Amino acid sequence: MKAKYIISCQYKEWYGNEELTEGRWKNKGGQDFIVELTDKESWDMCKLIKEFNECYDVATRHNRYEALSIDLYWSPQEAKMVDGKVTIDR
């Protein structure tokens, strides 16, 4: 069986020369990714975070994503404005 998971990341952008030798990384906010995993694939979240970061949080990229957590994903619930107030369906 597959389930959706959300990978919550810190997005980092390079501020410096094109060769990535002089400058610094600046945290620019968060970025989330949604991934479908089987039960077996979701057993070891620490391993998934490590493998994600080995690919996407490396000093050879101008834009980096550092995975901070992986959690079960639930679709956002819709809210509406009614008479100037936020309401949700229960």
Secondary structure by P-SEA (a helix, b strand, c coil): cbbbbbbbbbbbbbccccccccbbbbbcbbbbbbbbbcccccccaaaaaaaaaaccccccccbbbbbccccccccbbbbbbccccccccc
